[in-house]
Amino acid sequence: MNLHYFEQRSDTGLKLDLLQKYLFVPLDIFGQNIQNGGIKSETEAWLAFLSQDDPEMILRLIDAYPEFRPMYEDVYRLCQNVEKIMGIFSEELRILDRNTVQYMMDEMQAEIDSKQAEIDSKQAEIDSQKAEIDSQKAQLADKDAEIERLKGLLRARTRTP
């Protein structure tokens, strides 16, 4: 049987006992091998139960491992009641749709909140610039008034001999 074991490793040599360990079983290759060699272990029996739909293989599995018979009977009964199966799928899809809509609304609200914060920041910047412009206008008005006052003084001096 082709089993592929994987686990995470550190490139620095640090050793941690992580929970992420993987076992990959290529079921297509397993299916070909089991056709030729038969079921030889309980592990292979479970893999056959999970991957085989050939009636002949199912009968061989039940003959070799009778404990699988009740599970196949449950699956058979479920398959006979298609309405019940569709109801299960419909309910799961309804829940999935509701959760997806809620997630999308949450994402949109986060984006709206972000844009509102950006707008508020820009508005504060605009208000600050308006205040600075108003201050500069007031300074210009004061300088214009000072210039006019000085012009008046200059005219008054130039008229008096």
C-alpha positions in Angstrom: 0.0 0.0 0.0 1.3 3.5 -0.9 1.2 5.6 2.2 2.9 9.0 2.3 3.7 10.5 5.7 4.3 14.2 6.2 5.1 16.4 9.2 6.3 19.9 9.7 10.1 20.4 10.3 12.1 23.4 11.2 15.0 24.5 9.0 16.9 25.7 12.1 16.8 22.3 13.8 14.3 23.3 16.5 12.3 20.3 17.6 8.6 20.8 18.5 6.0 18.1 18.8 3.4 19.6 16.6 0.0 18.1 16.0 0.1 18.6 12.3 1.1 15.2 10.9 -0.3 13.9 7.7 -0.9 10.6 6.1 -1.8 10.7 2.4 -3.3 7.6 0.8 -3.7 7.8 -3.0 -7.1 6.0 -3.2 -7.0 5.5 -6.9 -3.7 3.5 -6.6 -5.0 1.8 -3.5 -8.2 0.7 -5.5 -6.0 -0.8 -8.2 -3.8 -2.7 -5.7 -6.7 -4.0 -3.7 -8.3 -5.5 -6.9 -5.2 -7.5 -7.5 -4.2 -8.4 -3.9 -7.3 -8.3 -1.8 -7.8 -6.9 1.6 -5.0 -7.9 4.0 -5.4 -5.7 7.1 -8.0 -3.7 9.0 -6.5 -0.5 7.7 -7.0 -1.7 4.1 -10.6 -2.7 5.1 -11.3 0.8 6.3 -9.8 2.3 3.2 -11.9 -0.1 1.1 -15.0 0.9 3.0 -14.3 4.6 2.4 -13.3 4.3 -1.2 -14.9 1.3 -2.9 -18.3 1.3 -4.6 -18.0 -2.0 -6.5 -20.6 -4.4 -5.2 -18.2 -7.4 -5.6 -15.6 -5.7 -3.6 -18.1 -4.7 -0.9 -19.2 -8.3 -0.6 -15.6 -9.5 -0.3 -15.1 -6.8 2.4 -18.2 -7.9 4.4 -17.1 -11.5 4.1 -13.6 -10.8 5.5 -14.7 -8.1 8.0 -18.4 -8.6 9.1 -18.3 -5.6 11.4 -18.7 -3.4 8.3 -22.1 -4.9 7.4 -24.1 -2.7 9.8 -22.4 0.4 8.4 -23.2 -0.6 4.8 -26.8 -1.3 5.9 -27.1 2.2 7.3 -25.7 3.7 4.1 -28.1 1.6 2.1 -31.1 2.8 4.2 -30.0 6.4 3.8 -29.7 6.0 0.0 -33.3 4.6 -0.1 -34.7 7.7 1.5 -33.5 10.3 -1.0 -35.9 12.9 0.5 -34.2 12.7 3.8 -30.7 13.0 2.2 -31.8 16.0 0.2 -33.3 17.5 3.3 -30.0 17.1 5.1 -28.2 18.7 2.2 -30.8 21.5 1.9 -30.5 22.4 5.6 -26.7 22.4 5.4 -26.8 24.6 2.3 -29.3 27.0 4.0 -26.9 27.3 7.0 -23.9 27.7 4.6 -25.8 30.4 2.6 -26.7 32.3 5.8 -23.2 32.1 7.1 -21.8 33.3 3.8 -24.2 36.2 3.7 -23.3 37.2 7.3 -19.6 36.9 6.4 -20.0 39.1 3.4 -22.0 41.7 5.4 -19.3 41.7 8.1 -16.6 42.2 5.4 -18.6 45.0 3.8 -19.2 46.7 7.2 -15.4 46.5 7.9 -14.7 48.1 4.5 -17.3 50.8 5.1 -15.9 51.5 8.6 -12.4 51.7 7.1 -13.6 54.1 4.3 -15.5 56.2 6.9 -12.3 56.5 9.0 -10.4 57.6 5.9 -13.1 60.2 5.1 -13.0 61.5 8.7 -9.2 61.8 8.5 -9.4 63.7 5.2 -12.2 65.9 6.6 -10.0 66.8 9.6 -7.2 67.6 7.2 -9.5 69.8 5.1 -10.8 71.6 8.3 -7.2 72.2 9.4 -6.3 73.6 6.0 -9.4 75.8 6.0 -8.5 77.1 9.4 -5.0 77.9 8.1 -6.4 79.6 5.0 -8.7 81.7 7.2 -5.8 82.6 9.4 -3.7 83.6 6.4 -6.6 85.7 5.0 -6.9 87.5 8.3 -3.1 88.2 8.3 -3.4 89.5 4.7 -6.4 91.6 5.7 -4.3 93.0 8.6 -1.4 93.7 6.2 -3.7 95.3 3.6 -5.0 97.5 6.3 -1.5 98.4 7.5 -0.5 99.1 3.9 -3.5 101.4 3.5 -2.7 103.1 6.7 0.9 103.6 5.6 -0.2 104.9 2.2 -2.4 107.4 4.0 0.5 108.5 6.2 2.7 108.8 3.1 0.1 110.9 1.2 -0.3 113.1 4.2 3.4 113.7 4.5 3.8 114.4 0.8 1.0 117.0 0.9 2.5 118.9 3.7 5.4 121.1 2.7 
